[in-house]
Amino acid sequence: MNALCRTSPELASAQFKEDLELIPRGYAERYGWNLKPDFDKLSLYVDMWSVDERYVRLDDFYVAMDMSYYRTWPPGVTFVNPETRAFEPDTDMRWLPSIKSKPPGTDIAYHPAYTLNTGETKQMICNSMCLEYYQSNHSPAPEEKWDPGRHKLFATLNLIQTMLTEPYYGGRAG
């Protein structure tokens, strides 16, 4: 697979701002999200919670999203240590969730360290709604592929929250 090209910063920022407004009203409040966008750095930090079926909060998680390829490609997604805003597999496994089960039709895995096509080794959420999936040797089925006309930031956030919700959430990885 060829290297993916970043979106022009101006376009990525404009689309990021536009799509942040498309998150359904009440959704962030229901799940306790704290969204911290940085349009200049094309990043989004999200404080998220795992929840049970009644939306009772269980564990807190912090997600860093790279919007520099957006909307041509989905956001890059990394669960991070809230103190460092980074992830080191040797010390930060408690900041990575584990999967208990998967929703029907959803293919997803969490890799604490995965070598991408660029040669960089980093955390990867293995799903077509996340940038790193396309920076690896994965090829989605046509119906799974990120479609910038149909998919927006919320598709990625919703995937992450679904996997942080029981019965799919399996606790902290470490």
N, C-alpha and C positions, 0 to 999 in steps of 0.2 A: 504494500500500500504506500502511496506517495505521502509525503509530509503534508499536513493540513496547513492551510494559510490562515493567518489571523485576519480578522475583519478590520477595516479601517477604524481607528479609535473613535472618530466622530460618529460613524454609523453605529458601531457597537454600543456606544454610550447612549445615543438617541433611542435605539431599539430596547436597550436595557431599561431606560427610564420609562418608556412607553409600556413595556410588558410588566414592569413592577406594579404598575397601576391596574393591571388586569387580574391580579390575585383576587379571587372572590371575597367580597366583604364578609367579615366575621371568621374567615378561615384561620387567619393568623392568630386571632384572639382565642378561638376554640382550642388550638393546639399550643398556645403560649409562645408563639414565635416572636423573636425580637430581630427584626431585619435591619442590618446596618450596611446600606449601600455606599460605595465610594465610586462615583461615576468617573472621576478623573483616573483612578487606578484600575477601572473596570473590574471591580471585585465586589462581592457581596458576602458578608459574614452573617450567619443566621444562628441564633441560639434556638435550639429545638428541644423538645421533650419526647421521650417515649411515653406512650399512654396505654392504658387498658381500654377495653371496649366501651367504657363509660367516660372516657377522656380524663380519667384520673392520672395525673402526672407520676411517672416512675423515675426515670433517669434523665439527666440533662446531657445534651450533646451540642457540639459546636461544629458548624460546617463552613468551610471556606469555598467560595465559588469564583472561578476564573471566568470572566465574561469577555475575554479578549478575542474569542473566536465567534462570539454570539452575533447574530442569530443564524448565521450560516451553519454553525455547529452548535450542539448543546453546551451548557455551561460545564466547565471542569468542576469536579466535586471532590473535596477532601474533608474527611472528619479530622478535626484538629484539637490539640491541647489548647484550652482557652487562655492559658498563661503565655504560651509561646506563639500561638496561631500557626503552628507547624505540627507535623506528625513524624515521629521517629518510632519505627516498629519496636525497637528494643526497650523503649521507656513509656510509650504512649498508647499501648493496646487498650487501656481502660476507656479511651476516648473513641474506640471503634465499636460499633454494635455487632452483635452476632445475629444470625438468621435462624429462627426456630422452624419456620415453614414459609412457603411462598404462595402468594395469591395465584389462583388458576390463570394460566397464560402468561405469567411473569417469570422471566428468566433473569436472575440476578445473583451475584456473588460479591463478597468483599475480599479484596486481596490487600493485605497490609503493605506488601512490596511487590511490584510487578515491573518488569523491564519493558518499556514502551518502544515503539519503532524508532524514536529519537535517540535511543540509548539511555535515556533517563530512567532511573528506577524510582518509582513513587507508588503511593497508595492508589488503588484502582477500584472503583465501584463498577463492576462489570455488568453494564446495562446500556442499551442504546440511547437512553436519555441523558447519558453522561459522556463528556468529551473524551475521556481517557479510553473508552471503549473503541473509539475510532482511531486512536493513536496506538493501538495494539493490532494484533493480527486477527481481529474479529470482523466478521461480515454478517450484518443482520439480514434477516429475511426482509423482503420488500415492505411488508406491513409493519415491521418493527423499526425501520430506519427513521432517524430524525428527519422531519419534514418542516423546514422553517416557515412554510405557509400555514401549517396546521399546529405545530408544536411551539410552545412558548416556555418561558421560565417556569411557569406554574407546573408544567408537565414534570419537570425535574424535581421541583420541591414536593409535589404531590407523591411522586414515587418514593422519595426519601421518607416522607411522613408515613406513608402506608407501611413501609418496612419497619418503622419505629412504633407501630401500633400492634398490640396483641390481636390475633394469635401469631402474627408473623415475627414479632420482636422476640429475640432469644436472650436478652440481657447484654451486659457488656462483654466484649471479647476477652478482656484481661482483667 
